[in-house]
Amino acid sequence: MRPGRPTAAVATALAALLLGACTDADVPTDPPPTRPAAARPTPEPRIDGWPTASPATMGFRSQRLDRLARDAKRLDSSCYAVVRDGRLVGEWNWGTQRSVPREVFSVTKSVTSALVGIALDDGSLALDDPVSRYVPSWRGTASHSVTVRDLLANDSGRFWSAESDYGAMTRAPDRTAYAVGLRQQHPPGTVWAYNNAAIQVLDRVLVRATGLPTAELAARRLFTPLGMTHTRMTSDAGGRSTNAYFGLQTTCLDLARFARLYLEQGTVDGTRILSTAYVGASTGRSSTRLNAAYGYLWWLNREGRLRGATDEVDAAGQPVTDVRGRLVPDAPAGIFSAIGLGGQIAMVDPASRTIVVRLGTAAPGVQPYGLRNAARVVTWALG
C-alpha cells in the first residue's frame, strides 16, 4: 500500500459522509417563474367626493344638457349640477369656485324641515304637539292650538305682513324672539301664507326639544353624516338664534348631497338619517288643502289649488285669484324642490332618480331661473 492513498473501505466511508452532508438546499434549482404584478384598479373619477359618469352613459342627450347649462349661465347662475343614480353627470361653475359656500335663502327652510324630522324620529317632539309646549308664552293665547305641523305646512295663521317678514324681523337682534312675539292673525289651518316669521319659530321649538342650538344640531346630525363639508347655518346679528327660514350657506354639490338624502328616502350609503315616513310626508303629498304645491317646507308639483310665495291675498288671508293645476304641468307630478330667492333650486325627480341644483342671482331685467328651467333636465334632456 502506497502511503497517503485511502483504502477501499476508507473511500467508501468518505463517500457516505459526503452524501449524508448534501441536502436538497445544496442542489442548484431553477428560480420559480416570476408572476406579473396584478394591475391596480384605476381610481374612479370623482369631483368633490362625487363619483362621475358621462351624460350619455346615464341616459342624457349631451348636447341638450350642455344647452341647459348655457341657459343657466345666461340667467346669472354661479353653479349648476346634475346628478343621476348617485353619479355626477354634469357640473358647471361660473365666477365662484365650487367649494365656496354662498347664501341660498329659503332653501334653508327645507333643511329646517329635515331637522324637525330628526327630532321627530328621536322622539324629542311630535308633529301634533302644540307649539306652546316649547313656547310657554303662547299658552292661554289665540296661538295655544298652533301645532308643529302647522308651522311646517305654512297654515299656522300667525301674523304676516311684508314689512314684518322682510323688514322688521330681518333687522331684529334676536329674530326668534321677534317671531315668537308676533300675534295670531287667523285661526290655524284656515289660511296659507309663506310666513318666514312662523317658520323662524321652529328654531325655538328645536332648541327646547333637543337641547341643542339649531346650527349645532344641523352640523352634528345632518351636514357631517352627509359629508356637507362646505355648509353651515348662520345666526342673527346678535348670535342669539339660528336663522331657520333663510341664511344657509352651501354649495351646489353639498346641496346635491342633501337632495340625495330625500331621493334615497332618508338614507345615504346605508346610513339612515330620516325615517321613510317623514320623507314621504314632507315631499310625497300636499301638507294642506290650502296649497297643493306645498309639503313640509318643500315645494311640490301636485295637482290642486296653488299658492305662490308672493301671491296677493285679501283681508281674510285668502288668495285674490284662485289658481288650480300644477307648478310645472309638463313635468312629472312627483318632483319636489327646495327653492330660495333668486332661483336657488335643488330639484328631485324620484321617477328618473335625477337631481338638479342651481345657485346664482336674479339680475334686474333678466327673467330669473325657476323650477321650470330645472325641470327641463328631465322633460327635455333625458333620453
C-alpha positions as a Markdown table, in Angstrom:
| # | Residue | x | y | z |
|---|---|---|---|---|
| 1 | Met | 0.0 | 0.0 | 0.0 |
| 2 | Arg | 1.3 | 3.4 | -1.0 |
| 3 | Pro | 1.4 | 5.9 | 1.7 |
| 4 | Gly | -1.4 | 8.5 | 1.7 |
| 5 | Arg | -3.8 | 6.5 | -0.5 |
| 6 | Pro | -7.0 | 5.6 | 1.2 |
| 7 | Thr | -8.0 | 2.0 | 1.4 |
| 8 | Ala | -11.3 | 0.9 | -0.4 |
| 9 | Ala | -13.1 | 0.9 | 3.0 |
| 10 | Val | -12.0 | 4.3 | 3.8 |
| 11 | Ala | -13.1 | 5.6 | 0.4 |
| 12 | Thr | -16.5 | 4.1 | 0.9 |
| 13 | Ala | -16.9 | 5.7 | 4.3 |
| 14 | Leu | -15.8 | 9.1 | 2.9 |
| 15 | Ala | -18.4 | 8.9 | 0.1 |
| 16 | Ala | -21.1 | 8.0 | 2.6 |
| 17 | Leu | -20.2 | 11.0 | 4.7 |
| 18 | Leu | -20.3 | 13.3 | 1.7 |
| 19 | Leu | -23.6 | 12.0 | 0.5 |
| 20 | Gly | -25.1 | 12.5 | 4.0 |
| 21 | Ala | -24.0 | 16.1 | 4.2 |
| 22 | Cys | -25.5 | 17.0 | 0.9 |
| 23 | Thr | -29.1 | 18.3 | 1.3 |
| 24 | Asp | -31.8 | 19.4 | -1.1 |
| 25 | Ala | -30.7 | 23.0 | -0.3 |
| 26 | Asp | -27.3 | 22.3 | -1.8 |
| 27 | Val | -28.8 | 21.1 | -5.1 |
| 28 | Pro | -29.0 | 24.0 | -7.6 |
| 29 | Thr | -32.5 | 24.5 | -8.9 |
| 30 | Asp | -34.1 | 26.9 | -11.4 |
| 31 | Pro | -35.7 | 30.0 | -9.9 |
| 32 | Pro | -39.5 | 30.0 | -9.7 |
| 33 | Pro | -41.3 | 31.7 | -12.5 |
| 34 | Thr | -42.0 | 35.4 | -11.9 |
| 35 | Arg | -45.7 | 36.3 | -11.9 |
| 36 | Pro | -46.6 | 39.6 | -13.4 |
| 37 | Ala | -47.8 | 42.2 | -10.8 |
| 38 | Ala | -51.5 | 42.5 | -10.6 |
| 39 | Ala | -52.8 | 45.6 | -12.3 |
| 40 | Arg | -54.0 | 48.2 | -9.8 |
| 41 | Pro | -57.6 | 49.2 | -10.4 |
| 42 | Thr | -58.0 | 52.7 | -11.9 |
| 43 | Pro | -59.4 | 55.1 | -9.3 |
| 44 | Glu | -63.0 | 56.1 | -10.0 |
| 45 | Pro | -63.0 | 59.7 | -11.2 |
| 46 | Arg | -64.6 | 61.9 | -8.5 |
| 47 | Ile | -65.4 | 65.6 | -8.1 |
| 48 | Asp | -65.6 | 66.8 | -4.5 |
| 49 | Gly | -66.4 | 63.3 | -3.5 |
| 50 | Trp | -69.0 | 62.6 | -6.1 |
| 51 | Pro | -68.4 | 59.7 | -8.5 |
| 52 | Thr | -68.8 | 60.9 | -12.0 |
| 53 | Ala | -70.2 | 59.5 | -15.3 |
| 54 | Ser | -70.7 | 60.9 | -18.7 |
| 55 | Pro | -74.2 | 62.2 | -19.6 |
| 56 | Ala | -74.6 | 59.7 | -22.4 |
| 57 | Thr | -73.9 | 56.7 | -20.2 |
| 58 | Met | -76.5 | 57.9 | -17.7 |
| 59 | Gly | -79.2 | 58.4 | -20.4 |
| 60 | Phe | -78.9 | 62.1 | -21.2 |
| 61 | Arg | -78.7 | 63.8 | -24.5 |
| 62 | Ser | -75.3 | 65.5 | -24.0 |
| 63 | Gln | -75.9 | 68.4 | -26.4 |
| 64 | Arg | -79.2 | 69.2 | -24.8 |
| 65 | Leu | -77.7 | 69.1 | -21.3 |
| 66 | Asp | -75.0 | 71.5 | -22.4 |
| 67 | Arg | -77.7 | 73.8 | -23.8 |
| 68 | Leu | -79.4 | 73.9 | -20.5 |
| 69 | Ala | -76.1 | 74.7 | -18.8 |
| 70 | Arg | -75.6 | 77.6 | -21.2 |
| 71 | Asp | -79.1 | 78.8 | -20.4 |
| 72 | Ala | -78.3 | 78.6 | -16.6 |
| 73 | Lys | -75.1 | 80.7 | -17.2 |
| 74 | Arg | -77.1 | 83.3 | -19.2 |
| 75 | Leu | -79.5 | 83.5 | -16.2 |
| 76 | Asp | -76.7 | 84.6 | -13.8 |
| 77 | Ser | -76.0 | 81.2 | -12.3 |
| 78 | Ser | -72.9 | 80.7 | -10.3 |
| 79 | Cys | -73.1 | 76.9 | -10.3 |
| 80 | Tyr | -75.2 | 74.2 | -11.9 |
| 81 | Ala | -75.1 | 70.4 | -11.3 |
| 82 | Val | -77.0 | 67.3 | -12.5 |
| 83 | Val | -76.8 | 64.0 | -10.6 |
| 84 | Arg | -78.5 | 60.8 | -11.6 |
| 85 | Asp | -78.4 | 57.5 | -9.7 |
| 86 | Gly | -75.8 | 58.9 | -7.3 |
| 87 | Arg | -73.4 | 59.9 | -10.1 |
| 88 | Leu | -72.5 | 63.5 | -11.1 |
| 89 | Val | -73.2 | 63.7 | -14.8 |
| 90 | Gly | -72.6 | 67.4 | -15.2 |
| 91 | Glu | -71.2 | 70.3 | -13.2 |
| 92 | Trp | -70.5 | 73.9 | -14.2 |
| 93 | Asn | -69.2 | 76.8 | -12.2 |
| 94 | Trp | -69.1 | 80.5 | -13.2 |
| 95 | Gly | -67.2 | 83.1 | -11.3 |
| 96 | Thr | -67.2 | 81.2 | -8.0 |
| 97 | Gln | -65.1 | 78.1 | -7.1 |
| 98 | Arg | -67.1 | 75.0 | -6.4 |
| 99 | Ser | -66.1 | 74.8 | -2.7 |
| 100 | Val | -67.1 | 78.4 | -1.8 |
| 101 | Pro | -70.3 | 78.5 | 0.2 |
| 102 | Arg | -73.0 | 81.0 | -0.8 |
| 103 | Glu | -76.3 | 82.2 | 0.6 |
| 104 | Val | -79.3 | 80.1 | -0.6 |
| 105 | Phe | -82.1 | 82.0 | 1.1 |
| 106 | Ser | -85.3 | 79.9 | 1.6 |
| 107 | Val | -83.6 | 76.6 | 0.6 |
| 108 | Thr | -82.8 | 76.9 | 4.3 |
| 109 | Lys | -86.5 | 76.1 | 5.1 |
| 110 | Ser | -86.2 | 72.6 | 3.7 |
| 111 | Val | -83.1 | 72.0 | 5.9 |
| 112 | Thr | -85.1 | 73.2 | 8.9 |
| 113 | Ser | -87.8 | 70.7 | 7.9 |
| 114 | Ala | -85.2 | 67.9 | 8.0 |
| 115 | Leu | -84.1 | 68.9 | 11.5 |
| 116 | Val | -87.7 | 68.7 | 12.7 |
| 117 | Gly | -87.8 | 65.2 | 11.1 |
| 118 | Ile | -84.6 | 64.2 | 13.0 |
| 119 | Ala | -86.1 | 65.4 | 16.3 |
| 120 | Leu | -89.3 | 63.6 | 15.5 |
| 121 | Asp | -87.5 | 60.3 | 14.8 |
| 122 | Asp | -85.6 | 60.7 | 18.1 |
| 123 | Gly | -88.9 | 61.0 | 20.0 |
| 124 | Ser | -88.0 | 64.6 | 21.0 |
| 125 | Leu | -91.2 | 66.0 | 19.6 |
| 126 | Ala | -94.4 | 65.1 | 17.7 |
| 127 | Leu | -95.9 | 66.9 | 14.7 |
| 128 | Asp | -99.2 | 67.4 | 16.5 |
| 129 | Asp | -97.5 | 68.8 | 19.6 |
| 130 | Pro | -98.9 | 72.3 | 20.4 |
| 131 | Val | -96.0 | 74.8 | 19.8 |
| 132 | Ser | -97.0 | 76.2 | 23.2 |
| 133 | Arg | -95.3 | 73.2 | 24.8 |
| 134 | Tyr | -92.0 | 74.7 | 23.6 |
| 135 | Val | -93.1 | 78.4 | 23.7 |
| 136 | Pro | -94.8 | 78.9 | 27.1 |
| 137 | Ser | -95.8 | 82.5 | 26.3 |
| 138 | Trp | -98.3 | 81.2 | 23.8 |
| 139 | Arg | -100.2 | 79.3 | 26.5 |
| 140 | Gly | -103.7 | 80.7 | 27.1 |
| 141 | Thr | -103.5 | 82.9 | 23.9 |
| 142 | Ala | -105.0 | 82.6 | 20.5 |
| 143 | Ser | -101.8 | 80.7 | 19.5 |
| 144 | His | -102.3 | 77.9 | 22.0 |
| 145 | Ser | -103.6 | 75.4 | 19.4 |
| 146 | Val | -101.0 | 76.1 | 16.7 |
| 147 | Thr | -99.0 | 72.8 | 16.1 |
| 148 | Val | -95.6 | 72.0 | 14.9 |
| 149 | Arg | -97.3 | 70.6 | 11.8 |
| 150 | Asp | -99.0 | 74.0 | 11.2 |
| 151 | Leu | -95.6 | 75.7 | 11.1 |
| 152 | Leu | -94.3 | 73.2 | 8.6 |
| 153 | Ala | -97.3 | 73.5 | 6.4 |
| 154 | Asn | -97.4 | 77.3 | 6.4 |
| 155 | Asp | -101.0 | 77.3 | 7.5 |
| 156 | Ser | -100.4 | 78.4 | 11.1 |
| 157 | Gly | -102.3 | 81.6 | 10.9 |
| 158 | Arg | -99.6 | 83.5 | 12.6 |
| 159 | Phe | -99.2 | 87.2 | 11.8 |
| 160 | Trp | -97.8 | 88.0 | 8.4 |
| 161 | Ser | -97.1 | 91.3 | 6.6 |
| 162 | Ala | -94.4 | 92.1 | 4.0 |
| 163 | Glu | -92.9 | 94.7 | 6.3 |
| 164 | Ser | -92.8 | 92.4 | 9.3 |
| 165 | Asp | -91.4 | 89.4 | 7.3 |
| 166 | Tyr | -88.8 | 91.1 | 5.2 |
| 167 | Gly | -88.1 | 94.2 | 7.2 |
| 168 | Ala | -88.6 | 94.2 | 11.0 |
| 169 | Met | -87.6 | 90.6 | 11.5 |
| 170 | Thr | -84.5 | 90.9 | 9.4 |
| 171 | Arg | -83.4 | 93.9 | 11.5 |
| 172 | Ala | -84.2 | 92.3 | 14.8 |
| 173 | Pro | -81.2 | 91.5 | 17.0 |
| 174 | Asp | -82.9 | 88.3 | 18.1 |
| 175 | Arg | -85.0 | 87.0 | 15.2 |
| 176 | Thr | -86.5 | 84.1 | 17.0 |
| 177 | Ala | -87.7 | 86.3 | 19.9 |
| 178 | Tyr | -89.2 | 88.6 | 17.4 |
| 179 | Ala | -91.1 | 85.8 | 15.6 |
| 180 | Val | -92.3 | 84.3 | 18.8 |
| 181 | Gly | -93.7 | 87.7 | 20.0 |
| 182 | Leu | -95.9 | 88.3 | 17.0 |
| 183 | Arg | -99.7 | 87.9 | 17.4 |
| 184 | Gln | -102.1 | 85.3 | 16.0 |
| 185 | Gln | -103.7 | 86.7 | 12.9 |
| 186 | His | -106.0 | 83.9 | 11.8 |
| 187 | Pro | -107.2 | 80.5 | 13.3 |
| 188 | Pro | -104.7 | 77.8 | 12.4 |
| 189 | Gly | -105.5 | 75.8 | 9.3 |
| 190 | Thr | -107.7 | 78.5 | 7.8 |
| 191 | Val | -105.2 | 80.5 | 5.6 |
| 192 | Trp | -102.0 | 79.7 | 3.8 |
| 193 | Ala | -99.1 | 82.2 | 3.8 |
| 194 | Tyr | -95.4 | 82.0 | 3.0 |
| 195 | Asn | -94.7 | 83.0 | 6.5 |
| 196 | Asn | -91.0 | 83.5 | 7.4 |
| 197 | Ala | -91.7 | 84.5 | 10.9 |
| 198 | Ala | -93.8 | 81.5 | 11.6 |
| 199 | Ile | -91.0 | 79.2 | 10.3 |
| 200 | Gln | -88.4 | 81.0 | 12.4 |
| 201 | Val | -90.4 | 79.9 | 15.5 |
| 202 | Leu | -89.1 | 76.4 | 14.7 |
| 203 | Asp | -85.7 | 77.5 | 15.9 |
| 204 | Arg | -87.2 | 77.8 | 19.4 |
| 205 | Val | -89.0 | 74.5 | 19.1 |
| 206 | Leu | -85.9 | 72.6 | 18.1 |
| 207 | Val | -83.7 | 74.1 | 20.8 |
| 208 | Arg | -86.3 | 73.3 | 23.5 |
| 209 | Ala | -87.0 | 69.8 | 22.1 |
| 210 | Thr | -83.4 | 68.7 | 21.5 |
| 211 | Gly | -81.4 | 70.8 | 24.0 |
| 212 | Leu | -79.0 | 71.8 | 21.2 |
| 213 | Pro | -78.7 | 75.1 | 19.2 |
| 214 | Thr | -80.3 | 74.5 | 15.8 |
| 215 | Ala | -77.0 | 75.2 | 14.0 |
| 216 | Glu | -75.2 | 72.6 | 16.1 |
| 217 | Leu | -78.0 | 70.1 | 15.6 |
| 218 | Ala | -77.6 | 70.6 | 11.9 |
| 219 | Ala | -73.9 | 70.2 | 11.9 |
| 220 | Arg | -73.9 | 67.0 | 14.0 |
| 221 | Arg | -76.9 | 65.2 | 12.7 |
| 222 | Leu | -77.2 | 66.3 | 9.1 |
| 223 | Phe | -74.2 | 68.0 | 7.5 |
| 224 | Thr | -71.4 | 65.8 | 8.9 |
| 225 | Pro | -73.1 | 62.5 | 8.2 |
| 226 | Leu | -73.9 | 63.7 | 4.6 |
| 227 | Gly | -70.4 | 64.9 | 4.0 |
| 228 | Met | -71.6 | 68.5 | 3.5 |
| 229 | Thr | -68.3 | 70.0 | 4.5 |
| 230 | His | -68.9 | 73.4 | 2.9 |
| 231 | Thr | -72.2 | 74.0 | 4.6 |
| 232 | Arg | -73.3 | 75.9 | 7.7 |
| 233 | Met | -76.4 | 77.5 | 9.2 |
| 234 | Thr | -76.0 | 81.1 | 10.3 |
| 235 | Ser | -77.2 | 83.1 | 13.2 |
| 236 | Asp | -78.8 | 86.6 | 13.6 |
| 237 | Ala | -76.7 | 89.7 | 14.2 |
| 238 | Gly | -76.8 | 89.2 | 18.0 |
| 239 | Gly | -75.9 | 85.5 | 17.8 |
| 240 | Arg | -79.0 | 84.7 | 19.8 |
| 241 | Ser | -80.8 | 82.4 | 17.4 |
| 242 | Thr | -80.1 | 80.3 | 14.3 |
| 243 | Asn | -81.7 | 81.5 | 11.1 |
| 244 | Ala | -84.3 | 78.9 | 10.3 |
| 245 | Tyr | -86.1 | 80.5 | 7.3 |
| 246 | Phe | -83.1 | 81.7 | 5.4 |
| 247 | Gly | -79.3 | 82.0 | 6.0 |
| 248 | Leu | -78.0 | 78.6 | 5.0 |
| 249 | Gln | -74.6 | 78.9 | 3.2 |
| 250 | Thr | -73.7 | 76.0 | 1.0 |
| 251 | Thr | -72.5 | 74.9 | -2.5 |
| 252 | Cys | -74.1 | 73.1 | -5.5 |
| 253 | Leu | -72.5 | 69.8 | -4.7 |
| 254 | Asp | -73.2 | 69.9 | -1.0 |
| 255 | Leu | -76.8 | 70.8 | -1.7 |
| 256 | Ala | -77.0 | 67.8 | -4.1 |
| 257 | Arg | -76.0 | 65.6 | -1.1 |
| 258 | Phe | -78.9 | 67.0 | 0.9 |
| 259 | Ala | -81.3 | 66.4 | -2.1 |
| 260 | Arg | -80.0 | 62.8 | -2.4 |
| 261 | Leu | -81.0 | 62.1 | 1.2 |
| 262 | Tyr | -84.6 | 62.7 | 0.2 |
| 263 | Leu | -84.3 | 60.8 | -3.1 |
| 264 | Glu | -83.0 | 57.8 | -1.1 |
| 265 | Gln | -85.9 | 58.0 | 1.3 |
| 266 | Gly | -83.9 | 59.2 | 4.3 |
| 267 | Thr | -80.8 | 57.1 | 3.9 |
| 268 | Val | -77.4 | 57.7 | 2.3 |
| 269 | Asp | -74.8 | 55.0 | 1.8 |
| 270 | Gly | -76.6 | 52.7 | 4.2 |
| 271 | Thr | -76.9 | 55.3 | 7.0 |
| 272 | Arg | -80.4 | 56.3 | 8.0 |
| 273 | Ile | -80.8 | 59.9 | 8.9 |
| 274 | Leu | -84.6 | 60.4 | 8.4 |
| 275 | Ser | -87.4 | 58.0 | 8.5 |
| 276 | Thr | -89.1 | 57.0 | 5.3 |
| 277 | Ala | -92.4 | 58.1 | 6.7 |
| 278 | Tyr | -91.2 | 61.6 | 7.3 |
| 279 | Val | -89.7 | 62.0 | 3.9 |
| 280 | Gly | -92.9 | 60.8 | 2.4 |
| 281 | Ala | -95.0 | 63.2 | 4.5 |
| 282 | Ser | -92.7 | 66.1 | 3.6 |
| 283 | Thr | -92.4 | 65.6 | -0.2 |
| 284 | Gly | -94.8 | 62.9 | -1.3 |
| 285 | Arg | -98.1 | 64.7 | -0.7 |
| 286 | Ser | -99.6 | 68.1 | 0.0 |
| 287 | Ser | -99.4 | 69.1 | 3.6 |
| 288 | Thr | -102.5 | 71.3 | 3.4 |
| 289 | Arg | -105.7 | 71.6 | 1.4 |
| 290 | Leu | -104.9 | 75.3 | 1.0 |
| 291 | Asn | -101.9 | 74.7 | -1.2 |
| 292 | Ala | -101.4 | 71.6 | -3.3 |
| 293 | Ala | -97.9 | 72.8 | -4.1 |
| 294 | Tyr | -96.6 | 72.6 | -0.6 |
| 295 | Gly | -95.3 | 69.8 | 1.6 |
| 296 | Tyr | -93.4 | 70.3 | 4.9 |
| 297 | Leu | -91.3 | 73.3 | 3.8 |
| 298 | Trp | -90.7 | 71.7 | 0.3 |
| 299 | Trp | -92.4 | 72.7 | -2.9 |
| 300 | Leu | -94.3 | 70.0 | -4.8 |
| 301 | Asn | -95.7 | 69.5 | -8.3 |
| 302 | Arg | -99.1 | 68.2 | -7.1 |
| 303 | Glu | -102.4 | 68.9 | -8.8 |
| 304 | Gly | -104.8 | 71.2 | -7.0 |
| 305 | Arg | -105.2 | 74.7 | -5.6 |
| 306 | Leu | -101.9 | 76.6 | -5.9 |
| 307 | Arg | -100.4 | 79.4 | -3.9 |
| 308 | Gly | -97.0 | 81.0 | -4.5 |
| 309 | Ala | -94.6 | 82.7 | -2.1 |
| 310 | Thr | -95.6 | 86.2 | -3.2 |
| 311 | Asp | -99.3 | 85.8 | -4.1 |
| 312 | Glu | -101.6 | 88.6 | -3.2 |
| 313 | Val | -104.2 | 87.9 | -0.5 |
| 314 | Asp | -107.3 | 89.6 | 0.7 |
| 315 | Ala | -108.0 | 90.9 | 4.2 |
| 316 | Ala | -109.0 | 87.4 | 5.3 |
| 317 | Gly | -105.7 | 86.0 | 4.1 |
| 318 | Gln | -107.3 | 84.2 | 1.1 |
| 319 | Pro | -105.8 | 84.4 | -2.5 |
| 320 | Val | -107.1 | 87.2 | -4.7 |
| 321 | Thr | -107.1 | 84.8 | -7.6 |
| 322 | Asp | -107.9 | 81.1 | -7.4 |
| 323 | Val | -105.4 | 79.2 | -9.5 |
| 324 | Arg | -105.6 | 75.4 | -9.9 |
| 325 | Gly | -103.2 | 73.0 | -11.6 |
| 326 | Arg | -99.6 | 72.1 | -11.2 |
| 327 | Leu | -96.5 | 74.3 | -10.9 |
| 328 | Val | -94.9 | 72.7 | -13.9 |
| 329 | Pro | -97.7 | 70.9 | -15.9 |
| 330 | Asp | -95.4 | 69.1 | -18.3 |
| 331 | Ala | -93.0 | 67.7 | -15.6 |
| 332 | Pro | -93.6 | 64.6 | -13.5 |
| 333 | Ala | -96.1 | 65.1 | -10.7 |
| 334 | Gly | -93.7 | 63.5 | -8.2 |
| 335 | Ile | -90.9 | 66.1 | -8.5 |
| 336 | Phe | -90.2 | 68.2 | -5.4 |
| 337 | Ser | -87.9 | 71.1 | -4.7 |
| 338 | Ala | -86.1 | 73.3 | -2.2 |
| 339 | Ile | -86.4 | 76.8 | -3.6 |
| 340 | Gly | -84.9 | 80.1 | -2.5 |
| 341 | Leu | -85.0 | 83.7 | -3.6 |
| 342 | Gly | -83.1 | 84.4 | -6.8 |
| 343 | Gly | -83.6 | 81.0 | -8.3 |
| 344 | Gln | -81.7 | 78.8 | -5.7 |
| 345 | Ile | -83.1 | 75.4 | -6.5 |
| 346 | Ala | -82.5 | 71.8 | -5.5 |
| 347 | Met | -85.0 | 69.7 | -7.5 |
| 348 | Val | -85.5 | 65.9 | -7.1 |
| 349 | Asp | -87.3 | 63.7 | -9.6 |
| 350 | Pro | -87.8 | 60.3 | -7.9 |
| 351 | Ala | -89.1 | 58.7 | -11.2 |
| 352 | Ser | -85.8 | 59.2 | -13.1 |
| 353 | Arg | -83.7 | 59.4 | -9.9 |
| 354 | Thr | -82.4 | 62.8 | -11.0 |
| 355 | Ile | -81.2 | 65.8 | -9.0 |
| 356 | Val | -80.8 | 69.3 | -10.4 |
| 357 | Val | -79.1 | 72.0 | -8.4 |
| 358 | Arg | -78.7 | 75.6 | -9.5 |
| 359 | Leu | -77.4 | 78.6 | -7.4 |
| 360 | Gly | -77.0 | 82.2 | -8.5 |
| 361 | Thr | -78.7 | 85.5 | -8.7 |
| 362 | Ala | -81.5 | 87.2 | -10.5 |
| 363 | Ala | -80.2 | 90.3 | -12.2 |
| 364 | Pro | -82.5 | 93.2 | -12.8 |
| 365 | Gly | -84.4 | 92.9 | -16.1 |
| 366 | Val | -83.4 | 89.2 | -16.5 |
| 367 | Gln | -86.0 | 86.5 | -16.2 |
| 368 | Pro | -85.0 | 84.6 | -13.1 |
| 369 | Tyr | -84.1 | 81.0 | -13.2 |
| 370 | Gly | -87.0 | 78.9 | -12.0 |
| 371 | Leu | -88.4 | 75.5 | -11.4 |
| 372 | Arg | -89.5 | 75.2 | -15.0 |
| 373 | Asn | -85.9 | 75.6 | -16.1 |
| 374 | Ala | -84.7 | 72.9 | -13.7 |
| 375 | Ala | -87.5 | 70.5 | -14.8 |
| 376 | Arg | -86.3 | 70.6 | -18.4 |
| 377 | Val | -83.4 | 68.4 | -17.4 |
| 378 | Val | -85.9 | 65.5 | -17.1 |
| 379 | Thr | -88.5 | 66.6 | -19.6 |
| 380 | Trp | -86.1 | 67.5 | -22.5 |
| 381 | Ala | -82.5 | 66.4 | -21.9 |
| 382 | Leu | -83.2 | 62.9 | -20.6 |
| 383 | Gly | -83.5 | 60.4 | -23.4 |
